Amino acid sequence: MLTTWPHCIFAVKRCLLLFALAALALAAAPRRIVSVSPAITEILYGIGAFDRVVAVTDYCVYPPQAKSLPKVGGWATPSVERIAGFRPGLVAFSDAQAPFLEMPLQQLGIHTVIARSQTIQDAYDAIATLGRATGNEAEAARLIAQVKASLETVRRRAAPLPHPSVICIVDRTPGTLRDLYAVTAGSYLAELISIAGGKPVGGSARLGYGKISKEALLTINPEVILDIEPGSQANAGAHPEAAWRELPEIGAVRRGRVYIVRDEFVPHDSQMIAKTAALFARLLHPEVPPGEWERQ
């Protein structure tokens, strides 16, 4: 019996060490988080850290509780002073926001974390990064696995289907076809179109989005047009699809395959990319029962 004592003492010490490490990790986890991006707010919710979020942007609408949280301004116009006023232990923003947020916040001694935001892999990296920053690494790993499985379901189901050419418009002057901006190669939206069984034809641009003329659209002659008009854009008008009647020569217009996409989550590179892929698949392949795209 006496020979078991060293083993017992070692086991007790190991348990105490693990408990101490867990306590330290919990203490180090930020208790007050400010999110300066809708996608980041969604990720924080997805990894179980939303209960520590104390402020968000004007455009954070998911989870629904985000609408009632204090606001720090818009995505491109957040107030550094207001952010600092919430005494955050962590401020999270995207790499596209870093040029105007990172240095001012660091000069105030505020801890920041930057989430990458261009490709699908960036979305996975953002989830993992926020998991580490909040102490929710295990939850982040589970969320990444869920998103990957959902995307693979859509990819597998769409693979044998016809792949129509698709142009995805992310911005234009409301009510007109002026100042058109399209998704190009290198954007997660282009990747999602491919996964959903489409062939993105927006060309290429450094940041994954580029301006496109009506003449170029006529040359491309896409079979499907996805026109992203998030529901929050009140000035988009009741019938934003009407503007496309200017170009009846385009196959998508002629065949009635212009789809206005109002879902708020579509422009967000968070775990919501899984929902966006399924949505795109339903629009590109209306012949497939809608439930097929979520069935594992």
Buried (B, 14 or more C-beta within 10 A) or exposed (E): EEEEEEEEEEEEEEEEEEEEEEEEEEEEBBBBBBBBBBBBBBBBBBBBBBEBBBBBBBBBBBBEBBEEBEBBBEBEEBEBEBBBEBEBBBBBBBBBBBEEBBEBBEEEEBEBBBBBBBBBEBBBBBBBBBBEBBBBBEBBBBBBEEBEEBBBBBBEBBEEBEBBBBBBBBBBEBEEBEEBBBBBBBBBBBBBBBBBBBBBBBBEBEEBBBEBEEEBBEEBBBBBBBBBBBEEEEEBEEEBBEBBEEBEEBBBBEEEBBBBBBBBBBBBBBBBBBBBBBBBBBBBBEEBEEEBBBEE
